[in-house]
Amino acid sequence: MLYKQNNELKLATSKVVYTKNGEQFEQIVGEEGQQWWLDFAEKWEHTSVIGFTDMVYTDEQLARFEEIKDLDVADGIANNYVMDGVIGEGLGMLALQKKNAELESLLADLTEAVLLGGM
């Protein structure tokens, strides 16, 4: 899950599990930090923090984050790409770059096969 801090895209490191009026919720902890949630729950009697859980990302998600962390795209589009690999509007150039890399790799393989006598 992503959030912006000082206009910089960040990966959340934890989620808060809390109750509000008896109903349970989960939400990423962004730039506000965990202490903010604890202070908030202490201030409002209808809210209580159950705990925090660490966010775990796959290697693929981390690689996708590295690809787009410096791009200027909408948060939801960036999040969908990092978490699920969905290339949304605004990431068209990234899709073209990926396709180009695939084609270059295929061309290199074909060129090698031809140079080695058509193995």
Helices and strands as residue ranges (DSSP letters): E 2-5, E 8-11, E 14-20, E 23-28, H 33-43, E 47-54, H 59-68, H 75-84, H 92-115
